[in-house]
Amino acid sequence: MGIMSQLSIIHLLWATLVFGQYEDYDFEDEYEESDHQQPYYFNPNTQAAVPPFPFPVECARECFCPQAFLLSMYCDHRNLKTIPNIPRHVQQLYLQNNDIEAVPAGPFTNASFLREINLSHNKIKFHMIDHGVFAKLGNLVQLHLQHNELEEFPFPLPSSLERLFLGFNRISRLSGNALEGLPNITMLDLCNNFLDDSVLKGIPFSNMKNLMQLNLCNNKLQTMPPDLPLSLMYLSLENNSISYIPENYFNRLPKIIALRMSHNNLQNIPPNTFNLPSLLELNLGHNKLKQVFYIPRSLQHLYIEDNDIETINVTLMCPSIDTMNINQLTYIRVDQNKLTAPISTYAFFCFPHIRTIYYGEQHVNVNKSTQLRTPVFRRFLTPEEYHEAEDYPETREHETEEDHDAEDNYFHPYFQ
């Protein structure tokens, strides 16, 4: 009985270790792109008090398999040109920052338990991926293929996939059935590719019933993407050439939390376009807008800098005041417009939570930038902050780059 009890305890400890490996892993750590991020290597000399694995742990000789993470194999930053054979037990495979050009089926023959593959920052082309190599991995949840040389959306993919990163490629083709069989996808990143309206026409995004985040920034779109799913919460469309938003376009997207459409060609927006119950962040900076629009009560951060706005009609933004349902707006950025006067004080009745209005420089004349009397308006200062601002007016008159960075990164996810 004593031996059986000891074996049960060892088995329980091993199960806790394996489960904890996933519980501690934060997928958001991979979310923000950084070309300068230094790779983290485990110290192979560190001896962790880990119960012995129930079967021999294999590791490709080109890679590193730390004892502390028995289900992971690290092959990154090793100048590899080919993918090594993957042992059966591996669940996390890291092959980023190599010179890999092809993804053959051979190395994945026994890798049926893989949950995450990182092949970012390589030289992979679409035609060099063996057909169905990923589709056979029935446990795969996360796939990184950003910063490669893909010309086409890689398919087929396994139905288990939840997060797919394809940014910084050369994708200009998307087969009509490429997105079929992906019911569990929650995040799809297609930023920095060559997608245009003709490519997205007829693509059934709506079939992806669990899609919460769609990144299409830095492409060649001229119109809003069609047929988006009801589940969508984050939509990134920066740096395209979109000139208008169809009326009632967002009526079928009631769960949108953050919408980023800076650096487009938007000129006129129907007043109630953004009447969305959950919207928290709206970025329309660097467009050609001439007037403001209705602000939903949920909105907290509004970016409309670098447009052609001459006056801000607060009544359009806030047609009525509801003391039982107060507007949540706290931050507005309106620099690089054509304003000649600060926003009406009526705004502070409509938006009682406003803490910062950044006016910055205004382009009143074609060849000259002017600055409003108060570039930054801040509320809810503590007595100490108030006296400091009075003693040192420059702290009240100018906002630092750090302040801007903090506000612009309100939502940390790679959604920038």
C-alpha positions, 0 to 999 in steps of 0.5 A: 500500500505504501508503494502505491501511495508514493506512486500516486503522489509522484503522478499527481506532482507530475500532472500539476507540473504539466498543467501549470506550464499552460496556466502560467503561459500568457499568450499576450506576451507574443502579441506585440511585435518587436524586432529588437526583443532579445530571446530568453534562454533557460539556464541549462545548469538550473536543476529544478526539483521535478519528478522524473518524466514517465517516459524518456524525454527526447530532444533534437540535437539542434535544440534545447529542451529545459528540464523545467518545461518538459513539453517545450523544445527551443530551436530559435535563433540557431541559423537553422535551414531545416526543421528538425524531427519533433519528438512525440511529447513536444507541445510547444515548438519554438523555431523563430528567427532562423533561415527556414524556407520549407515546412515538410511533413516529415519532421511532424510525423510523430508530433501529434500533441503540438499545441503551439508552433512559432515559425516567425522570422524565417523565409517560408513561402506558401508553395514550400509548405507541404499540403496538409502538414498543419491540418494533421495537427489536431491539437494545435491552438496557436500558429505563428507565421509572421515575418515570412515570405508567404504569398498566399494564406496557408491552408488547410489548417486544423479546426482546433486552431484559435490564434493565427499570426500571418502579419508581415508577409506578402499575402495577396491571395486568399482562397474562398475556402481558406477560412473554412473549418476554423470554428475556434479561431478567436484572433486572426492577424493579417496586418502588413500584407498585400490584401485588397478589396477583390481578395476579401470579396466573398470571404466568409469571415462570418463563418468564424463564429468565435472570432474576437480580433481581426487585424487588417492594418497596412494592406490595400483596402479601399472599402470596409471588410465585408461579412464580419462576424457578430462575435468581433470585439477588436478591429484594426484597419489602420494604414489602408485607403478606406474613404467611407463607412457604409451607413449602419455598417456597425449595426451587426457588430454590437460587441466592438470594444476597440476600433482603429482606423487611423491613416485612411482617407475618411472624409464624412461619417454619418452622425450615428455610425458609432452608436455602439454599446460596448465601444471603449476606444475609437481611433480615427486620427490622420484622416480627412474628417471635417466634423465630429460625430455622435460619441457613444456613452461607453467610449473612453478614448477618442483620437481624431488628431490630424484631420481637417476639423475647424470646429467641434460641435459638442451637440453632435457628439452629445445630443442629450444628457442622461444623468442616469447613464453618464458618458464615460469619455476621459481622453480626447486628442484633437491636435493637428486640426484647424481649430481656432478655439478650445472646445465649448465648456458645454462638453464638460456637462456632457462628458463629466469624466473628461480628464485630458483634452490634447490640443497641441498644434493646429494647422489654421494656415496652410504654411503655418502651425498655431497653438491654442492657448491651452494645449493640454486640459487636465481635470481632477488634479490633486491640490499638490498637482494644482499648485505645481501647475500654477508654479510651473506653467510649462507642466500645464502647457505641454504634454510629454511624449511619454504621456502620448505613448501612455494614452496611445497604448491604452489597449496593449495588444498588438493592435497598434 
